[in-house]
Amino acid sequence: MNIYNAAGKLVKSDEILKASNEYDLSNLPKGVYVVELRNGNNKSSSRIVLK
């Protein structure tokens, strides 16, 4: 998993080993981020807003 800020800078990267619906992002400042998930050749990205 990679998380990028609104400027496109990588701010967090982590390997997720088990499925979960929750991930602690409380250490990131408020703003807009892009979360990118990769599994082999598959890639998915979503925009999130932290308030």
DOVOSE-737703 format. One record per residue: residue in three letters; residue number from 1; x, z, y of N, C-alpha, C, CB in turn. Coordinates in Angstrom, 1 decimal, decimal comma. Each point is the difference from the previous one (the first is absolute). Last residue first. Glycine has a CB too. Layout:
! residues N
<rec ala NUM <X Z Y> <X Z Y> <X Z Y> <X Z Y>> ...
! end
This chain:
! residues 51
<rec lys 51 <-10,3 7,6 14,5> <-0,6 0,6 1,3> <0,4 1,4 0,0> <-1,9 -1,6 0,0>> <rec leu 50 <3,4 -3,3 -2,6> <0,1 1,4 0,0> <-0,4 0,6 1,3> <1,8 -0,1 -1,7>> <rec val 49 <-2,7 -4,7 -1,1> <0,1 0,6 1,3> <0,0 1,5 -0,2> <-1,2 -1,9 1,1>> <rec ile 48 <2,3 -2,9 -4,2> <-0,6 1,3 0,1> <0,2 0,5 1,4> <0,4 0,5 -2,4>> <rec arg 47 <-0,2 -5,3 -0,9> <0,3 0,6 1,3> <-0,8 1,3 0,1> <0,3 -2,2 1,1>> <rec ser 46 <1,8 -0,7 -5,5> <-1,2 0,4 0,7> <0,4 0,7 1,3> <-1,3 0,3 -2,1>> <rec ser 45 <3,1 -3,6 -2,5> <0,3 0,8 1,2> <-1,3 0,2 0,7> <2,3 -1,0 0,3>> <rec ser 44 <0,2 -0,7 -5,3> <-1,2 0,2 0,7> <0,4 0,8 1,3> <-1,5 0,0 -2,1>> <rec lys 43 <3,7 -3,0 -2,4> <0,2 0,7 1,2> <-1,3 0,1 0,7> <2,3 -0,8 0,2>> <rec asn 42 <0,3 -0,7 -5,3> <-1,2 0,2 0,8> <0,3 0,9 1,2> <-1,4 -0,2 -2,1>> <rec asn 41 <4,5 -0,9 -1,4> <-0,1 -1,2 0,9> <-1,3 0,2 0,9> <1,2 -1,5 -1,7>> <rec gly 40 <0,5 5,9 -0,3> <0,5 -1,3 -0,5> <-0,1 -1,1 1,0> <-0,6 0,7 -2,3>> <rec asn 39 <-1,6 2,8 4,2> <0,0 0,3 -1,4> <0,5 -1,3 -0,7> <-1,9 1,8 0,1>> <rec arg 38 <1,2 0,7 5,2> <0,5 -1,1 -0,9> <0,1 0,5 -1,4> <1,4 -0,9 1,9>> <rec leu 37 <-3,6 2,0 3,5> <0,2 0,4 -1,4> <0,5 -1,1 -0,8> <-1,8 1,7 0,2>> <rec glu 36 <1,4 0,0 5,3> <0,2 -1,1 -1,0> <0,3 0,6 -1,3> <0,9 -1,5 1,8>> <rec val 35 <-3,1 2,8 3,3> <0,4 0,5 -1,3> <0,1 -1,1 -0,9> <-1,1 2,2 0,4>> <rec val 34 <1,1 -1,5 5,2> <-0,3 -0,9 -1,1> <0,6 0,6 -1,3> <0,0 -2,0 1,5>> <rec tyr 33 <-1,8 4,3 3,5> <1,0 -0,3 -1,0> <-0,4 -1,0 -1,0> <0,8 2,3 0,3>> <rec val 32 <-1,9 0,4 4,9> <-0,4 -1,0 -1,0> <1,2 -0,3 -0,9> <-1,7 -1,0 1,7>> <rec gly 31 <0,8 5,9 0,9> <0,3 -1,4 0,3> <-0,5 -0,9 -1,1> <1,9 0,6 1,3>> <rec lys 30 <0,0 4,9 -0,4> <-1,2 -0,8 0,1> <0,3 -1,5 0,3> <-1,3 2,1 0,7>> <rec pro 29 <5,2 0,5 -3,2> <-0,8 0,2 1,2> <-1,2 -0,9 0,0> <2,1 0,5 1,2>> <rec leu 28 <0,2 1,7 -5,7> <0,1 -1,2 0,9> <-0,9 0,2 1,2> <0,3 -1,5 -2,0>> <rec asn 27 <0,0 4,6 -1,7> <1,3 0,0 0,8> <0,1 -1,2 0,9> <1,0 1,3 -1,9>> <rec ser 26 <-4,7 -0,6 -1,2> <-0,1 0,9 1,2> <1,3 0,1 0,8> <-1,6 1,3 -1,3>> <rec leu 25 <-0,1 -3,8 -2,9> <0,6 -0,7 1,1> <0,0 0,9 1,3> <-0,7 -2,2 -1,0>> <rec asp 24 <-0,2 2,3 -4,8> <0,2 0,8 1,3> <0,8 -0,8 1,0> <-0,1 2,1 -1,3>> <rec tyr 23 <-3,4 -3,7 -2,7> <1,5 0,0 0,3> <0,1 0,7 1,3> <0,5 -2,1 -1,3>> <rec glu 22 <-4,5 0,8 -2,9> <0,5 0,7 1,2> <1,5 -0,1 0,1> <-1,9 1,6 -0,2>> <rec asn 21 <-0,8 -3,3 -3,4> <-0,7 -0,5 1,2> <0,4 0,7 1,2> <-1,9 -0,4 -1,4>> <rec ser 20 <4,6 -1,0 -3,4> <-0,6 1,1 0,8> <-0,8 -0,6 1,2> <1,8 1,7 -0,8>> <rec ala 19 <1,5 -2,9 -4,0> <-1,1 -0,4 0,8> <-0,6 1,3 0,7> <-0,5 -2,0 -1,5>> <rec lys 18 <5,8 1,7 0,1> <-1,3 0,2 -0,6> <-1,1 -0,4 1,0> <0,9 1,9 -1,5>> <rec leu 17 <3,7 -2,5 2,5> <0,1 -0,1 -1,4> <-1,3 0,3 -0,7> <2,3 0,7 0,2>> <rec ile 16 <0,1 -2,5 4,7> <-1,2 0,8 -0,5> <-0,1 -0,3 -1,5> <-1,2 -0,2 2,2>> <rec glu 15 <5,1 0,1 1,9> <-0,4 -0,6 -1,3> <-1,1 0,9 -0,5> <2,3 -0,9 -0,5>> <rec asp 14 <-0,7 -0,1 5,8> <-0,1 0,9 -1,1> <-0,4 -0,7 -1,2> <-0,6 1,9 1,5>> <rec ser 13 <1,8 -2,0 4,3> <0,0 -0,8 -1,3> <0,0 1,0 -1,1> <1,3 -1,9 1,1>> <rec lys 12 <-2,0 1,4 4,7> <-0,1 0,8 -1,2> <0,0 -0,9 -1,2> <-1,3 1,8 1,1>> <rec val 11 <1,8 -3,5 3,3> <0,0 1,4 0,3> <0,0 1,0 -1,2> <-1,1 -0,6 2,2>> <rec leu 10 <2,2 -4,9 -0,3> <-0,3 0,9 -1,2> <0,2 1,4 0,4> <0,8 -1,9 -1,5>> <rec lys 9 <-2,3 -1,9 5,1> <1,2 0,8 -0,5> <-0,4 0,8 -1,2> <1,0 0,1 2,3>> <rec gly 8 <-3,9 -3,0 0,6> <0,6 -0,6 -1,2> <1,2 0,7 -0,6> <-0,9 -2,1 0,9>> <rec ala 7 <-2,1 3,3 2,9> <1,1 -0,9 0,4> <0,6 -0,7 -1,2> <0,4 1,5 2,0>> <rec ala 6 <-3,8 1,8 -2,5> <-0,6 -1,1 0,7> <1,1 -1,0 0,5> <-1,9 1,5 0,7>> <rec asn 5 <3,3 1,4 -4,9> <-0,8 0,4 1,2> <-0,5 -1,3 0,7> <1,4 2,1 0,3>> <rec tyr 4 <-0,6 -1,3 -5,8> <0,6 -0,5 1,3> <-0,8 0,4 1,2> <0,9 -2,0 -1,3>> <rec ile 3 <0,1 3,3 -4,3> <-0,9 0,1 1,1> <0,7 -0,4 1,3> <-1,2 1,9 -1,1>> <rec asn 2 <1,4 -2,6 -4,7> <0,7 0,0 1,3> <-1,1 0,2 1,1> <1,8 -1,5 -0,9>> <rec met 1 <-1,2 2,2 -4,9> <-0,8 0,0 1,2> <0,9 0,0 1,2> <-1,9 1,2 -1,2>> 
! end
